[in-house]
Amino acid sequence: MAESTKAANHARMKFLSASDAKNHFRQLIDTVQAEPIRIQRYGRDVAIVLSPKEFHRIAEAARGKVNPAVEHLHAKGAKRWASVYAALAK
């Protein structure tokens, strides 16, 4: 997802003040079953509350995904240092 799309989605997400979240916790729990809610203190985001289902969906989507550039650098470094690793393993 492009950074501008992420920012737009974040900006549209509903939010509550920390004190409202505390005072209306039951409604907060009910609401996050349908959509995540940003919690703000002094106008700054301090938390995002989401349902377990949404958390597991996000975690599963992120599992095993590695930036191809990181994979390339890792492979390059492993090849470069292979003789050092072999010597240390003895």
C-alpha positions as CSV (number, residue, x, y, z in Angstrom):
1,M,0.0,0.0,0.0
2,A,1.4,3.4,-0.9
3,E,2.3,5.7,1.9
4,S,-0.2,8.3,0.8
5,T,-3.0,5.7,0.9
6,K,-1.9,4.6,4.4
7,A,-2.0,8.2,5.6
8,A,-5.4,8.8,4.1
9,N,-6.8,5.6,5.8
10,H,-5.2,6.7,9.1
11,A,-6.7,10.1,8.8
12,R,-10.2,8.7,8.2
13,M,-10.0,6.3,11.2
14,K,-12.3,7.3,14.1
15,F,-10.7,8.5,17.2
16,L,-11.5,9.0,20.9
17,S,-9.7,11.0,23.6
18,A,-8.0,8.8,26.2
19,S,-10.5,10.0,28.9
20,D,-13.5,9.2,26.6
21,A,-12.0,5.7,25.9
22,K,-11.7,5.1,29.6
23,N,-15.2,6.5,30.5
24,H,-16.8,4.6,27.6
25,F,-14.7,1.4,27.5
26,R,-17.7,-0.9,26.9
27,Q,-18.7,1.0,23.8
28,L,-15.1,1.2,22.7
29,I,-14.8,-2.6,22.8
30,D,-18.1,-3.0,20.9
31,T,-17.0,-0.4,18.2
32,V,-13.6,-2.0,17.5
33,Q,-15.3,-5.2,16.5
34,A,-16.3,-3.4,13.3
35,E,-13.4,-0.9,12.9
36,P,-10.1,0.1,14.6
37,I,-10.2,3.3,16.8
38,R,-7.3,5.7,17.4
39,I,-6.9,6.8,21.0
40,Q,-5.5,10.3,21.5
41,R,-4.1,12.2,24.4
42,Y,-3.5,16.0,24.0
43,G,-4.3,15.6,20.3
44,R,-1.6,13.0,19.7
45,D,-2.2,9.4,18.9
46,V,-1.2,7.1,21.8
47,A,-2.8,3.8,20.8
48,I,-4.9,2.1,18.2
49,V,-7.5,-0.4,19.5
50,L,-8.6,-3.2,17.2
51,S,-10.4,-6.5,17.3
52,P,-8.5,-9.8,17.8
53,K,-9.8,-10.8,14.3
54,E,-8.3,-7.7,12.7
55,F,-5.1,-8.1,14.7
56,H,-4.7,-11.7,13.5
57,R,-5.5,-10.7,9.9
58,I,-2.8,-8.0,10.0
59,A,-0.2,-10.3,11.7
60,E,-0.9,-13.1,9.2
61,A,-0.5,-10.7,6.2
62,A,2.8,-9.5,7.6
63,R,4.2,-13.0,8.4
64,G,7.1,-14.1,6.2
65,K,7.1,-10.9,4.2
66,V,10.6,-9.5,3.9
67,N,11.6,-6.6,1.8
68,P,13.5,-7.9,-1.3
69,A,16.2,-5.4,-0.8
70,V,16.8,-6.8,2.8
71,E,16.9,-10.3,1.4
72,H,19.4,-9.3,-1.3
73,L,21.7,-7.5,1.3
74,H,21.5,-10.5,3.6
75,A,22.4,-13.0,0.9
76,K,25.3,-10.7,-0.2
77,G,26.6,-10.4,3.3
78,A,26.3,-14.1,4.0
79,K,28.3,-14.9,0.8
80,R,30.9,-12.3,1.7
81,W,31.4,-13.5,5.2
82,A,31.0,-17.3,4.5
83,S,34.7,-18.1,5.2
84,V,34.6,-16.2,8.5
85,Y,31.4,-18.1,9.5
86,A,33.1,-21.4,8.6
87,A,36.2,-20.6,10.6
88,L,34.2,-19.6,13.6
89,A,32.1,-22.8,13.4
90,K,35.3,-24.9,13.9
